[in-house]
Amino acid sequence: MTVVDMGCGPGFFTLPLARLVGTRGLVYAVEANPTMLRHLRDNVRKTGANDGRIKVVRADVSRTRIPAASADIVLLARILHDIEDKKAFLREVKRICKPGGKVVDIDWKKIRMNHGPPYSIMLSKPQSARIFEANGLHVVGSFNPGKYHYGIFASPTSASGTD
């Protein structure tokens, strides 16, 4: 299995994903921030996950250079609200996702709280679902990852606009 962790930061999801895909799987860890990349590489080294299962990609999430149709799962963890050009970003997500692949979005609930991003940039689950649908990603389900987050499962729609 191949998983892409978009905007992976220091590897909060990357490292457990590497364990889940096993020695024959691959996790692309995409990050543009040099400080986060340094932390990611340190964390990969400390955990011993540097056996080829993790491929670090220094790139903007809208232009990853990951081969087309290569990802079984594309994880968007707490980043959609931060993406300025959502259309370009989701075009890239669709490009790298295999036919039949899944997109997993985890983002902050649009509630006022003392942590997380500013309320003004948070997206509600319905807002995110509309953004996905408007950009060729069909929402196929949702899940509750905790008190402060929501989760959405989506799949790229075919070129004809059908599933």
Secondary structure as GFF3:
##gff-version 3
##sequence-region A 1 163
A	DSSP	beta_strand	2	6	.	.	.	ID=ss1
A	DSSP	alpha_helix	14	21	.	.	.	ID=ss2
A	DSSP	beta_strand	26	31	.	.	.	ID=ss3
A	DSSP	alpha_helix	34	47	.	.	.	ID=ss4
A	DSSP	beta_strand	54	58	.	.	.	ID=ss5
A	DSSP	beta_strand	71	77	.	.	.	ID=ss6
A	DSSP	three_ten_helix	80	82	.	.	.	ID=ss7
A	DSSP	alpha_helix	86	96	.	.	.	ID=ss8
A	DSSP	beta_strand	97	108	.	.	.	ID=ss9
A	DSSP	three_ten_helix	119	121	.	.	.	ID=ss10
A	DSSP	alpha_helix	125	134	.	.	.	ID=ss11
A	DSSP	beta_strand	137	143	.	.	.	ID=ss12
A	DSSP	beta_strand	149	156	.	.	.	ID=ss13
###
